[in-house]
Amino acid sequence: MKKSLSVRLNEKSFERLNRVSRKLGISKSHIVEKLLNNYLSDLYDSEVAKRILFDGHDKIIGHNIAKREILPD
């Protein structure tokens, strides 16, 4: 089931959205939905990566050690 959301855009963003929508023949709703899904996915991935990076329980090793552990002799 589709839900409705009202979004306020500045004039420049609104005109860009209109222009892209017209040129591609795609509805503004479809463009905004795709953009939002991509952004949310990237945001989630970024936040997970930050939590992993700053997790104090993980051992941090240098490039040379990692290379030795991963690559065969």
Helices and strands as residue ranges (DSSP letters): H 11-24, H 28-53, H 63-70
